[in-house]
Amino acid sequence: MLEALRTIDGAGAVVLADLGSSLLSVRAALAELSPAQAERIVLANAPLVEGAIAAGVTASTGASLMDVAAAAEEARNVPKF
């Protein structure tokens, strides 16, 4: 996880964590990054599949990192039926 976070380029990245243990892993890795690296990574409280699709579509439009994270988080409230 740490190596993946260190190689992020461009505008940054939105990270989705689906289980408690993955959240702990991401937070531990973020703590090892420099402040400049960590500020380009947003941890989103979003469902993994729906959030990833919403984030990917939003990112493809050139949206900001915060807008991409917001789209992922909004996917939590989309009704399935």
C-alpha positions in Angstrom: 0.0 0.0 0.0 2.7 2.4 0.9 4.6 2.0 -2.3 1.4 2.4 -4.3 0.7 5.7 -2.5 4.2 6.9 -3.1 4.0 6.5 -6.9 0.8 8.6 -7.3 1.3 11.3 -9.8 -0.9 13.9 -11.6 -3.6 15.6 -9.5 -3.5 12.9 -6.8 -5.8 10.0 -5.9 -9.0 9.1 -4.1 -8.6 5.9 -2.0 -11.6 3.8 -1.2 -11.4 1.4 1.8 -14.1 -1.2 2.1 -13.2 -2.9 5.4 -11.8 -1.8 8.7 -8.5 -3.5 8.2 -8.0 -1.8 4.8 -8.8 1.5 6.4 -6.2 0.9 9.0 -3.6 0.0 6.3 -4.3 3.1 4.4 -4.1 5.4 7.4 -0.8 3.7 8.5 0.6 4.2 5.0 -0.5 7.9 4.9 1.3 8.5 8.1 4.5 7.4 6.4 4.2 9.9 3.6 5.6 13.4 3.5 3.0 16.1 4.0 3.3 17.1 0.3 2.6 13.5 -0.8 -0.3 13.0 1.8 -2.1 16.2 0.8 -2.6 14.8 -2.8 -4.5 11.7 -1.4 -8.1 11.8 -0.3 -9.6 8.9 1.7 -13.2 8.6 0.7 -15.9 7.0 2.9 -17.6 5.3 0.0 -18.8 1.9 -1.2 -16.0 0.1 -3.1 -17.8 -0.8 -6.4 -20.3 2.0 -6.7 -17.8 4.5 -5.4 -15.1 3.4 -7.8 -17.4 3.7 -10.8 -18.7 7.1 -9.7 -15.1 8.4 -9.0 -13.8 7.0 -12.3 -16.6 8.7 -14.4 -16.2 12.0 -12.5 -12.4 11.9 -12.9 -12.7 11.3 -16.6 -14.3 14.7 -17.0 -11.3 16.4 -15.5 -13.0 17.2 -12.2 -11.0 18.2 -9.2 -9.8 15.7 -6.6 -12.4 16.8 -4.1 -15.2 16.5 -6.7 -14.0 13.0 -7.5 -14.1 12.1 -3.8 -17.5 13.7 -3.4 -18.9 11.6 -6.3 -17.6 8.4 -4.7 -19.1 9.3 -1.4 -22.5 10.2 -2.9 -22.6 6.7 -4.4 -23.4 5.5 -0.9 -26.9 7.0 -1.1 -27.9 5.8 -4.6 -30.9 3.4 -4.2 -30.3 0.0 -5.7 -34.0 -0.5 -6.7 
